[in-house]
Amino acid sequence: MYVRRIVTVLALLTFAGGASLPAGAQTAYEPPRLPDGSPDLQGVWDFRTLTPLERPEGQADKAVLTAEEAAAYEAAFEAAFTPDGTLPIGDVGAYNNFWVDQGARLTDDQRTSLIVDPSDGRLPALQPGVEMHVLSLEEDLPGTRPVRVRAAGIGADSYEDRGLGERCLIGFNSGPPISPGGYNQNIQIFQTADHVVILNEMVHDARIVPLDGREPLPARITQWMGDSRGRWEGDTLVVESTNFTDKIASFNPSIDRAVGTGATLRLTERFRRTADDTLLYEYTVEDAATFTQPFTAALPMKRGDVLYEYACHEGNYGLFNILSGARAAEQ
């Protein structure tokens, strides 16, 4: 699919040197506050970025790009599109640049990966016997249910053979954890003294996070987006989530890849204002059944504009066409 093809193009770039993250890069920032004294995180936040989740292979010591390298990286992404602004997927054209909304820039600090721990910017090794499931938008590949990728599938015998995003069950970039990709890459945050709401533009799901110290749900009650509990650590909102359904993956490195199961996932997210126009989002994935160690990613979000309703189920003629097209082919 188009994300993999773009990453392949970018991975071909060779970046020399071994720059590292500057010491003391974070400066003190006093965020606006609500009447209860908590930092005001409210508003629309845009998480588009060209910075990949993982650092390109062979660049383990290159944490940050120079300005010249960053410009070459961004130019390579633009060059991956055809002259009319589309990036083909197999025999079918993809959306053009207007609809894809992929962004055009790396993170402000020009990091080579969103993953900041491990230090090589790569996903940790998988546990023995655990496999990364990779499907494709170009063809149906062998697999078993439940299909835990966000897009693509294992066939068209049933809606259960399609990815979670195609079925409008959960957005392909909304997580949790939130991960850039495609389009509709915005969240909106609402706050009260005892709750925070995180509304995803993609599939328009809302997570309501209590801050009042209540106990988590019983382990037998699982949910698509897990059971979240929040607290303030200084000016950082910390959200811990468990009780994910086993119908989702432990982690989706991209919309066509999935590994593990949500049943063993513990996710910690952190939200902190670092500037008037920047919300730093960090997440740590802990799943000893899937990965050999936890890993952490950092994604700066920029102040957005307006959040529009993404009425996925109401307009999901794509899934209908996939299944009805398969029935017509069988005839």
N, C-alpha and C positions, 0 to 999 in steps of 0.2 A: 504494500500500500504506500501512499504517498509519503508518510512520515519516514518509513524505512529508506525509501529512495533518496530523500533529501539528506538523511543522516549519512548515507553512503557517500554522497557527493561531498559533504563537509568533511568526512573522515579522510578523504584523499588529500586534504590540505596538510602541509607539513609546517609545524610551528617550531622554530628553533628556540634555544635558550631554556632557562629554568626559573622563570619568575615565580615568586611565592606571594601569598596574600600579605599586604603591608601590615606591619605591626601597628596596633593602636588605630586601625582604620575607622573604628566606630567612635563617633563623637557624642558628647552629651546632648540630648534633645529633650526638651520639656513638652510633652504632648498636651493637647487640650483635654480638659477633664469634664466629666458629668457632675451633677450636683452631689452624688455620693462620693466623689473623689476619684473614681476609677478613670483610667485613660479612655478617651472617646475614640473608639475604633469604628464608629458608624460611617456608613457611606458605601459607594460602589467602588470596588477594587478590581483592577485589570491585571491578569497574570500572564499575558502573552510574553513570550521571550523566545529568541533563537538559541539560547544556551541549552545544550542537550542535557538530559538527565545524567548520562555517563560521559566521562572524559574519553575522547577518541583513543583507541588502543595504540600503544606505543608512545603515549604522551603522559606517562605516569607522574613525571616530575614537573609538568607544566600546568600550574594551577591558574595562572592569569595570563591573558594575552596582552601584547603591546597594542597601542592604538592602530598601528599599521596592520597587525595580524587580525585585529577585530574587524577592520574595514574589509580585508580580504575574505574573512569568514562570511560576513553579511553579503558581500557581492556574490559569493559562490551560491548562497541560498537563492538569491534573486535570479541567477543564471540558470538554476535548475528548472525554472518554469519555461514553457514554450513561448514563442513571440506573442501569442494572444493571451498570455497570462494564465494558462492552464498547465496542470501537471498530469499527464495521462496515467490511468490505472488500467493496465492490461489493454483490452480492446475498447474500453469505455473511457471517455474523457472525464476528468474530475472537475470540481468547481473551479472557477477562475479566481484571481486574486481578491476580487471584491467579496466573494462569499467565503473564501477560506479564512481570511482574517488571521493569518499566522503571525503577524508582527514582523518587524524588520530589524530589530536590534537585539544584541546580547544584553545581559544584565549590566547595570551601570559599572560594576566593578570588573566586568569583562572576564569573568571566570570561565573556565573551560568545561565545567560541569555544574549541575545543580547539587549533586552529591558532594558534601563536604567532609563526610566521615563514612568510610575509610578515606585516608589521605590521598589514595590514588584516584579518587573520584569515580570509582567503579562499584557496581553492586558486589557484595560479598559472595563468596562461593556458596553453592547450594549444598544442602545436606546430602549424604550418599543416598541414592535411590530417588531423589527428587528431580523432576525434569521441568524445564521451561517449555510450556506449550505455545507453539507458534502456528497461527492460522493465517489465512490470506484472503484478501478481498477479491483476488483474481480467480480463485478456484476453491472448491470445497475439499477439505483435507480430512483424512481419517481422524476420528476422535470419539470421545464418549461424553455423555451427559453427566452432570450439568456443564454447559458451555460457559466458561468463566472469562473468556475474552470480552472486551467491550464492543468490538465490531468483528465482522467476518463470522464464520461458522463452520460446521462440519457437514452440512448438507441442507436440503430443503424439504425433507419429509414432513417436518413439523416446525412450528414456531420455536419449540424447545431446542432445535438444532442451530439457532441463530444466536449471535452475541447479545450481551445484556443491553448495550446501547441501541442496537437495531430493534430490540423489543421494548424500548422506552422504559426499562426497569431502573436503570441507573445511568447517568451521563458518562460519556467516555473520557471526559477530562475533569469531572467534578469530584472524583474520589468518594470518600476520603481514602488516601490523601489526595489533595488537589494537585493536578498535574497538567502542564500546558499541552495543548494540542488541538489543531483544527480551527475551531471557531467558537463563538459564544463563551469566551474565556473571561468571565466576570463573576464575582460574587458580590452580594450585598450583606452588610452586617447591621443588625439592629441590637440595641442594648437596653436593659433595665438593670436595676440594682441586683436582681437575683436570677436573670436569664440573659443569654446571648443567643441570637438567631443568626445562622449562617445560611443564606439563601443562594443556591447555585443557579446561574442563568441556564446552563445546560440541563435539560429535562425538568428544570424549575422545582427541584427538591429543596426543602428547608430542614436543617438540623436545629432543633431547639435544645440548647445546652443549659441545664440547671447549674447555678453557681452557689446553691444553698447548702451544699454538703450532704445531700441525700445519698442513700446507698444506691449502688448500681442495680439494675434489674437482675432477677435470678438468672443463672447461667442457662436455664432451659429456654428462655425467651431470647430469640435472636432476631436481628433486623438487617435490612439491606445496607444501611449506613452505620450499623453498630449502635451501641448505647453509649452516649457521651456524657461526661461529667467535667465541669470546668472549675477553675480557681484562679485567683490572681497571685502571681509571684512577682512582687514589685509592680512594675508597669507592664508585665508580660501576662497575657491571658494564656493559660495552659489548659488544654483540653485532652483528656485521656478517654479513649474509646476501646471497648471490648464488645463481646456478644455479637460479632458479625456472623451472618448466615454462612453456611458452608457452600452456598450457591454462588458466592463470589470468590475471587482469588485472594490469596494473602497479599499479592502485589501485582499490578499491571504495569510493566515497564513501558509499554506503549499500548495502543488500542487493540492491537492484534496479538499481544503476548500476555500470558498469564502463568503464574507459578503459585503453588500451594493453595491453601483454602483459608477463607476468612475465619473458620472455626478456631484457628490457632494464632490469630493476629491480635497483637496489642499495639495500638497506635497512640503516640503522643504528639500533639500539634501545639505550636506556640505562635502567637500573634502579638506583634509589638510595633507600635508606631516608631519610625526612625527619622521621619521628616514630615513636613506638612502634606507632601504628596506621595509618601511611601509607607506601606505596611509590610513589614518583614514577616513572611510565613515560613516556619520551619517545621519539619516533621521527622519523627524517628519511628521506624518500623522495627518491632521486636517480634520475632517468630522463630523460636529455636527449632521448631519442627521443619522449617523450610530453609532458613539461612543459617550459616555457620556463625554469624555475628549480627548484631543490630547495625542499621545504617541510618544516616541522617542527611536530609537535603534541605537547602535554603533557597527560597523563592521570593525575591522582592516583588511586591505588587504595587502598581501605580494607581493614583487616584483616577477613577473612571467617571463616566457621565451618567447615562440612563440605563437601567436594567429593563429589558423587554421580556414579556412572557414567552417561554419556549414550550408551546403546547404540543408536546411530542406525540402522545397517544392520539390526540384529536386529528392530527395530520399525518399519521404514520401509514401513508399509502405505499411506502417503500417495502415494508414487510409483507403487505398484501400482495404486491407485485412479485416479490421473490417467490412466494409460495404458489400463487396462481400461475406464474410463468412456468414453474416446475411441473405443475399438473398439466399445463398445455403441452409441454415438451414430452411428457409421458404418453399423451394421446397420439 
